Amino acid sequence: MHEYQGGVYAANKFLGERHNMSTAVCVKPEAGNLALDDRCKGFNVTMSAAGVKVETIQVNGGNIPEMIESIESLLSGDVSDGDCAFDAILSSGSTPLKYILDTMASGGYYFDADGSQNYVGCFDTGTFIFDSLYQNTLLFTVDQQQYLQGYLPVALATLYVTTGMALTLPLDTDGVFMSGPALITIENPPTDTWQQCVSDGFPVCPNAKAPGGADAVCDCTDRASLTIGGVLHGVTTDPFWCVGLIPPTTSCSKSGICVVAACVVTGI
């Protein structure tokens, strides 16, 4: 995932929810983690450009009591009227999230005295994170889509080994293909079924096993039942487009998928 862009996505989501935002914080649970550094950097740069006073706070994710104390002190700040010290709180990792939400609830920090709402966002996925989205205590989470991170390199490497061909590297991500960031909110929450299938590795029939060999709860996909249609955007008198149908047909055949495509060449 493009970690810096993940921070940018987070900042823009906050800014879109509250237009009078003035203070924000990025909470880091692990020192020396470059991914967390980049997330906070993208967040801070974007917030600062919007005129928001923003800071990054380091907490000790390896010491829960100490982390809780730090978070409680952070959110209360020097504010004497009971307001939260920040309009937006971003947890750059999932570890501090529970304690941030607990402190927001116990301190009454979700709303300031003037009625302005304060928001919490985070990175990564999991049952607690998704439950928090449904409960409206969490505005969003930024997903790096770990399944794609593991699956796509194998698929692309297989293509390269068998054909010698590779995709042109993207220029806007320093020549790296990215699986994220993908923003998850209450508007596009993952279903229980999808979460289970991610955990089970999306089994393909006849294999109905999850990683590790246990029986998968997620139904396996019968690829033979899938149909993919090919659409030509050239002219039927150009044989180039017939050749263009060979790779997808071959790919689908090797994957056990039915492909429906037609090419009628006339005038040759």
N, C-alpha and C positions, 0 to 999 in steps of 0.2 A: 504494500500500500504506500501511496505517497503521503508520508506522515505530515509534512508541512501543509499540504493541501487539506488534509483532514482537519487541521487547526483552523484553516481558512473557512472550510464548510461550517465548522462549529460556530465561529464568530458571526458569520452571515446569518445563520439560523437564529441566534440570539438577537441580533440587530433587527431582524425582521419581525420579532415578537414584541419588542419594546423600543419605541422610537426615542424615548427620553432617557435612555440608558447612559449612566455616567461613570459607573465603576464596575470592574470585572476582575476575576482572578483565575489563574490556571494552577491547579493543584497537582504537584508531582510527587508520587509515592516512592520513587526510586532514584537515587543520585547516580549520575554517570550513564543513564540509559539514553542513548542518542535519539531513539525513536520518540521518547517522551519530550526530550528537548525540542525536537523539530515540531511536534504537535503544538507545544506551548508557543514556539516562535511564530508559527503561522497564525495562531490565535491572537497573540499580542500585537503583531504587525497590523493585522486587519482591524482589530479593535482600536488601536491607536490612530489609525488613518481615519476612523469614524469619529474621533474626538473623545473616545472613552479612556478614562484613566485605568490602566490595566497593570497587573503585577503577577509574577510567578512565585509561588510559595512551595518550598520543599517540606514534605512531611516524611516521617520514618515509617514506611509501609511494613517493615519487618518487626515493628514493636507496636502492637495494637493500642495498649493503654496510652502510650506516648502520642500516637497518631490522633486518637480521639481528643486528647487534651489540646493538641495543636489546632485541630479543626474547630473545636468549640471556641477557642481563643480567637482564631482567625475570623470566624463569621460574626462574632459579637463585636470585635474590634474595640474602638473607643466610642461607639455609638451609645448614647445615654437614653434615647427614646424607645429602645427596643427594636429599632429597625435593623435589618441585616446590613452588614458592612459592605456588601456587594450586590449589585443588580443581577449579575450573571456569574455563576460558578461552574467552571469546567474541570472535571476530573480527567486528567490525561491518561489514567489507567483505571481499571475497575476496582482495585483494592480499597481506595478511600470512600467509594460511593455510598455504601450502606451508612457509614458514620456521618457523611455529609448530609444525607437525607434525614437521618435520625436527629441530627442537630437542627436542621431546618424546621422539622416538625415540633420538637420540644421547645425550641426558642421562639416559635411563632414567626419565623423569618421569611415565610413564603410571601407575605404581604407587608409592605411598609405602612406606617401610620396614615399616609395620604392615599392608601388603596393601591399603590403601584405594586405590580407583581414581580417577584424575583424568580429567576429560573436556574435550573441545574441541568447540565448536559454531561455526557461522558463518552468514553471509547469502549469498544469491545461488546460482546454479547453474552447472554446467559439468562437463566431462569429469573434470577432476582432483577436483572436489568429490564427484561421484558415485562415482568409483573409491575415494576415501577412505572413503566410507560402506561400500562393499562390503568394504574391508579392515579395518573396525572401528577405524580410527584417528580417525574423526570420528563424533561421536554424532548430529548432525543438521545440517541447514541450513534456513534460513528463506527461502522462495521468495516473491518479489513477483509472480510470474506475469505476466511482461512481455507475453506474447501477449494475455492478457485486457486488459491496460492499453491496448493499441493497438486491439483489436477492439471492445470494448464501447462506447467513446465514439462510434465511427462508427455502430454499430447503434442506440444510443439517440438520437443526433442525427438519424439518418434517420427514426426513428419520430416525433420531435418535429416535424421539417420537414413530414412528410407528413400528420400527424394533429393537431398542436398539443398532443399529450398527452405528459406526462413522469411518471416514477416519483416518488413522494413521497420527498423526501430523508431519509436516515436520521438520527435524532437522536443516536445514540451515536458517530458519527464526524464530528461537526461539519458535517453536511450534505454529505458526500462519499462517493460509492460507492467501495468498496475492492476491489481485486483480491487482496489478501492482508492479513495474512501467512498462508502455508500451510506447515506444518511437514513436512519430508521427512526420514525416518529409514530405517534398514535394514529396518524393517517395511513401508514403502510406497515402495520405491525405484523410480524411473522406468526403464522398459525401454529398451533400445537403440533399438527402433522408435519409441517415443514421443519420445525425444530427437531422433531424426532428423526426425520430422514437425514438431516445434517449429522446428527449423532451416529446414525447407523451407516453413514457413508453412501446414501442413495443406492441401495443394492440393485443389481441388474439380474433379472431372471435368466437361467434357473437358480442362480445363487441367491439365497435368502438369508445370508449371514451378515452380521455386523462386523466391523473390525474387531479382531480378537477371537472370532469364531462363535460368538453367541448368536442365537436366533434373532434376526432383526424384527423389530416391531413395525417398522416402516415397510409397506408393501413394495415388493420388487417391481421394477419396470420391465415390461415385456417389450423389448425394442422391436420385435417383429410386428407388433401392432401399431407402430408409429409410421406415419406416411409423411414424407417431405416432398413438396412439389417444386419443380424448377421452372423459373420464368426467364425467358430470353428477352433482352432489351436491344438486340440487334435485328437484322433483317434475315429472313429465312433463306435468302439466296447467298448468304455469306457462310461458308463452311467453318469459319473461325468459331462460331457459336456452338457448333456440334462438338468440336474438340473441347470447348469450355464445359460441356456437360459431363465429360469423362471423370474428372476428379471428384465432383460431389457424388456421382453414382458409385464410384469405387469406394469412397469414404463411407457412404451409407451401407454398402454391401458388407464391408469389413466390420461395421458396427452392428450388423443385424437389422438395419432399418430399411424399410421399403421406400424407394425414391420413385416418384412419378415424373418423368420428363420426356419431352418429345422434341425432335428436331427434323424438320422436313426441308431438304435442300432442293431447290429447283433451278433450272437454267444452267446446270454445270455440264 
